[in-house]
């Protein structure tokens, strides 16, 4: 028998509105560009009850904990379980869910020994239904698209957004349009969108060009935009932070480190941290820091060269395709949350990304290349003294290992940097490579290979 709903009467339902991140004007509706009609800045979602004292931290923690034992569809979602801090749909029947969220928080013992950070964790959003963090935001945004009466949803994507949007559209009876840069997207991610039934257009441009075309499209056609400038997306993605802090018994870590692409995820996490502090759910803020690839470092340059006052766009180039973005839409939101939490922004090289990805794989969990920038960035922060070895650090891994198998296979076969400026230096990564070997079907030959591997392996990988 299904568990009864667990919704105490003293927890009021959200009644949200939109707030400009620039002039802070309030409106109860938003156009398809999700920008302020007065100053042109992006909008975010807020609710007067989140700061009115109507929600007590102890009540919220109690009901969220109890829902973990419920079999109701909304409670089985690691996003909608926190619905008191989400915009509320007109009816729960409108909600489109694939049981997203509920992602694991892993200890990283090997990386902990390598870095000297004794309390090092990974919050693995790659364990979501479509393999990336995008699902946490898509369940909310797709729900409101359907509630608004749209039959088509659309996104520009480097891969993960398209896979997630197509899945939630299919689940909710919507049709989906995907705009991706031709030749600059992992086939694994593209195959997901195809299988979920999306109309997929490979455009001869980069991600930023795809996004510009999408902005024009939604002004001329009845299509609902589901990129991360859509604030409903960020509301869903902020539940990552709620779930993380619950997993840590509401004791904030010293640092949360996230990859930086279009910068919606870091903005969402920062928004959640500020709301949790204001509600009394956590006693203080962790430092939220963003790591980018050197070849796609728009936020790094924006902070260093412009003091965060205006965006310094770049022509993005990195094998970490999920963050190959040169004109990030949510840069202002990201700047705000980095400053509000005392965080930092750093860049890492292609070699550092490849090494970190291999080291996370050695933990038995793996991730896509873009996620690995977090571990590479942590090493830089330690050298700079920004992170101390005795502090608690959480790395946010945004995508599953299977999102980009070509990168993994090329790395282990030694082909990843062939013909690039990194080729000569990449030899330092040879001890981390585990290429497949082709043998005759002979027992002695296999035993010989086993013995050779034993000689070349660490004495005790669990030490």
Order of alpha helices (4+ residues) and beta strands (2+ residues): beta-beta-beta-alpha-alpha-beta-alpha-beta-alpha-beta-alpha-beta-alpha-beta-alpha-beta-alpha-alpha-beta-alpha-beta-alpha-alpha-beta-alpha-alpha-beta-alpha-alpha
